[in-house]
Amino acid sequence: MGNKLIDGIALTIAIVGAVNWGLIGFFDFNLVASVFGSMSWISRIVYALVGIC
């Protein structure tokens, strides 16, 4: 049960990262930076989690 939960969370974070990179590539729009601020500590955590996932 625990592995399914972790896999689901990792998949969700990876999808968020993929959508963010797609927006950057197609529209030059950084969703994470616009929501959390440019390189704030929260956005750094989001980027680190995406990298780990």
Beta strands, then each sheet from edge to edge (+ up, - down):
end
